[in-house]
């Protein structure tokens, strides 16, 4: 590829997005918790301790396990 044929990364991204839009897709931005942050880890630990200490902990754990099983089975398809 010579210099005249090279395209900038901006143009490459624009072409890719145009192709995706032509397929009926649109861009979407998601903001998710940073699961590596100390604050998230502390809150998740506190939540887990609260669930474990509750009198409904077995029922709560069964629910969590069923959700996990559903998610994993969907990912395996």
N, C-alpha and C positions, 0 to 999 in steps of 0.2 A: 504494500500500500504506500503510495507516494504522499508527499505533504498535501497535495491538492485534494486527495481522496480522504484525508483524515477529518474526522468530525470531533467537535468538542464534546466533553462529557455532558454539557448542558443540552446540546442538540440530541445526543444519544438518549438522554432521559426524556426529552420532549417527544421523541419518536416512539419510545416505549410506552409512554403514557397515552399518546394518541392511539396507538394500536390497542391498548387495553380499553380505552373509551369506545373504540370502534367495535369491540366485542361486547359492549353493553355494561362495562364495569366503570366504577368511579372510585377516586381515591378517598380514603377515610383514615383519619388519625386517631389513635387510641392512646390514652394516658393510663398507665397501669402502676400499681404500687411497686416500689423498688424493694423486692423481697430480700435484698442483701443489706438494706439499711438497718442500723441498730434499732431505730424506732419501730420498724415493722417487726423485727425479730422479737423485741420485747413485748409488743402487743400480741403477737401470735402465741408466744409462750404464756402470757397471762390468760389469754382466751382458752388455751388448751388446759391449763391448770383449773380454770373455773369450770369447764365442762367436766373434767375428771372428778372434781369435788362435788358435782351436783348429784342429787339423788336420781336423776334421770340419765346418768352417764352411760349406762349400757344401751339405752334407747338412742341416745345421741350418737354413740359410736357406731351403732348398727346403721343409722342413717348416713353417716359419713362414709362408711364402708360401701353402702349401696351406691352412693353418688360416685365414689372412686371407681367401683366396678363398672358402672354405666359409661363413665368417661373412657376408661381403658378399652372397653369393648368397642366403643365407637372409633377409637384411634386405630384399633387393629384391623378394621375393615378396609 
